[in-house]
Amino acid sequence: MSQEIEIEFKNILTSHEFMNIKEVFQLKDEQFFLQENHYFDTPQFSLKDLGSALRIRKKQNQFVMTLKEPAQVGILETHQIVTKEAAQQMMETGILEDGQITERLINLGINKADMTYFGTLSTLRAEINYKNGLLVVDHSRYLNIEDFELEYEVTDEQKGKKVFHDLLEELNIPIRETKNKIRRFYEQKYSEMR
């Protein structure tokens, strides 16, 4: 188990802006790698209501379960490595493997038995070291939706925000209020369930 504070800025992109960023940064298709996020919540969206989220991410051949919770600055992420077999079983049954994450769920007042698997978001991602941060270019598909996003992960919130906004201005991309992938996924799932 590990924990970290994630500070990132994000902006949804049009497909044209996405293609322009690929050109500006000379990104080739082979530089994009596939990662899959498998999302969990209660049928009542208890985690969503708390501003939290739970996923299992498959990246290369590693599976990591991550609980995201609001923090004073950024997001508190709790990570727990799980086996491929455990990940598959959790997706099939909705029953979470015991560990630090289920302990944190209990602290949030959520019974792990109430959790259910909601679905998968697949992302083709390229990463670029950029001005003391990590620039991330994403093309995601989930629940019959396709979207594009630019993220900037940093350790200094103030400096990172300026660098990110300067880059958007240079690229003639308007700043758009952008919800994180989990939120976009949940809102689409919720709208389908209504």
N, C-alpha and C positions, 0 to 999 in steps of 0.2 A: 504494500500500500504506500502511496505517496500522495502528497498534496502540493498544490502550487496555486499562485494567484495568476490568472490570465488577464492581461490588459491588451485589448485589441480594438481596432477601428475597422469598420466595414462599410461597404457601399455596394448596393445592388447595381448591376450593369445591364445595358442593352447588349444584344448579340453583336452589334456593330462595335460598341466600346470594348467588348471582350476581344474581338478580332484585332482591334487597334492596339490594345495592350500587348497581345501576342507579338505583333509586329514591332512595336517600340522596344520591347525587351528581348526581341529575337528568340521567342520561345518556339521550339519545335514540338510537334505532337508527341514525340518520344520522351520529352521531358515531363509530361503529365503522367501521374501515377493514379491508380484507382484506390479509393478507400470507401468503405461501406460503413454507415452508421445505422445501427439497429436500435430503435427507440422503444422505451417502456414508460408507462405511467399507469395510474389507476383508471378504470372506466369513467370516473368522475373528474379526471384531470387534476388530481390532488397536487402533484408536483408542479404542474403548470401554474396552478393558483398561487403557489408559494414563490413563483419566479424561478423555480428549479427545474432540472431535467436530468434524465438518466439515459445513457446510451451504452451500447457495446460497439466499439470501433474495430473493424478489421482493416489492418494496414499491413501490407505484405502478408506474412503468415502469422502475425501476432494479433491477439484479441485482448483488448483492454476495456474493462467496464469503468465508466466515468460518471460520477454524480457531480453536476454543476449547481452551485448555490450562489446567490447574491453575496457580495462582500462589500466592505466600505469603498474600496477601489477595485474595480474589475470583478472577476468571477472566481470563487473558490472552487477548485477542481480536486476531487478525491478520485484517485486512480487505483484500480485493482486488476492485476493481470489474471486472465482466466484461460483455461485450455480451450481449444477448438471444440472439443466434445461438450464441455460445460456451456460454452456460448450457444451451441446448437440446441442443447437441452433447454436452456433458458428461453430461447426463441420459440421452441416448440410448446413449452408448458407454461411460460410466464413465471415460473418459480425461480426466484433468484438464488444464486449460490451464497451461502453465509459468508460473512467477512465484514470488513470495515464499512463497506457501503450499506449493507443491511443494518448495521449498528447506527449509522448516520440517519437512515430512513426512520428508524425507531425514534431517534432524537427529534425528528421532524414531525412525529406523530402519525407516521404512515406504516401500516401493517404490510410487510413484504408479501403476504398472502393475497393482498388486494391488487398487486401489480399484474399488468398484462402487456404482452408484446404488441406494438402498434404497427410496425412496418419498417422499411429500409429506405434510406436516402443514400444514393450512390453519387460520388463526386470524383471527377477527373481533376486533379490538383497539380499545379506547378508552384514551386517555392523559389524565391529569389532573395538573397541577402541584400538589403537595401538600407543605407544610412542608419546603421546601428539597430536595425529591426529586421523582421522577416516579412516580406511581401508575399502574399498568397493569392494565386489566381485560380478561381474555382468555376467549374461547369457542373451543375448538379441536376439530378433527376430524382423525382419522388412523386408518388401518387398522381401520375399523369401530368406533372408539372415539370418544366425545365427552366432553370434560371442560372444566372451568371453573377459572380460576386468577386470583389477585390477586398482583401483583408490586409491589415498591417498589425503584426504582433510586436509589442515593445515592452520594455521594462520601465520606461519613464513616460507617464501619461501625458504630461504637458508637451514635452518635446515631440513625442510620437504623434500627437494630434496635429501639431503644426506641420510636420513633415508630410503626413498623410493628406492634409488639406492642400498643401502646396502642390503635391503630386497630382491630385485631382484637378486643380486649377490648370496646371501645365498640360494635362491631357484633355482639357475642355470637357470634363465630366462633372455634372452638377452633383452637389452633395445631396444624397437622398437618405431620409430616415430609413434605416435598414434593420430589420429584426434578424436575430441569429437564425441559423438553419433549423435548430430544434423548434423555435417558435413558429417559423414558417411551416414546418412540417406539421406541428400540432394544430395550427389554425386550419390548414387544409384538411387534416384528418377530422377535426371537429366539425367543419362545414359539411363534410361528406356523411357524417353520422347523424346530422340533424334532419 
